[in-house]
Amino acid sequence: MSDRDPWFVAIGASGGDGLYDIMAILRELPPSLNAVVLIVLHRLWDRPSHLAAVLGRAARMPVVVALDGGKFTPGIAYIGEPADHLTLAANSFGQLVDDPNRNHRNRTVDLLFRSVAAHGGSRIIGVVLSGSLDDGSRGLAAINEIGGLSMVVTPVRSPEQGMPKNAISYDGPIDLIGSPFEIAQAIRAAIQQACYQPS
């Protein structure tokens, strides 16, 4: 594997708190970062979404809606449309899973994470941010199992079980539990360290 092979950073969140977490991370990730950033945020599936524009105002790197079969490019953050679930396919191509019957419903983060575990190689990072329920737990465990890095936002906003607490307690060690800022810094450090390691 070349030092220039891109990393894949998969981020999952839900709700308003999750949106703020994503924005806080994107503020810290430069477009020069050798990583493809893939983002899933639970949204109402039957309404127009302005997520790309909202994230784009906060992000330093471009935020675009992924195209089915399009080649992912490092230094860009990708999202899917609400009813088209974002996944990674072989050879760094995007695959959108059409879900008119909402079969994946509250499992769209797991869907992304598992695709990254299957096709992202050894340079992968899974990030679970704020949200309710337990989406992302199983997919983060799959990333962990193949040697990827796992990061979870500190569960401070809500006392009940949610995505962060469920991810922490589900299976396997978590490499980092911290604030969105700390997670962003850890992402940058992991990628930059890999780029400068002697071969």
Buried (B, 14 or more C-beta within 10 A) or exposed (E): EEEEEBBBBBBBBBBEBBBBBBBBBBEBBEEEBBBBBBBBBBBEBEEEBEBBEBBBEBBBBBBBBBEBEBEBEBBBBBBBBBBBBBBBBEEBBBBBBEBEEEEBEBBBBBBBBBBBBEBBBEBBBBBBBBBBBBBBBBBBBBBBEEEBBBBBBBBEBBEEEBBBBBBBEBEEEBBBBBBBEBBBBBBBEBBEEBEEEEE
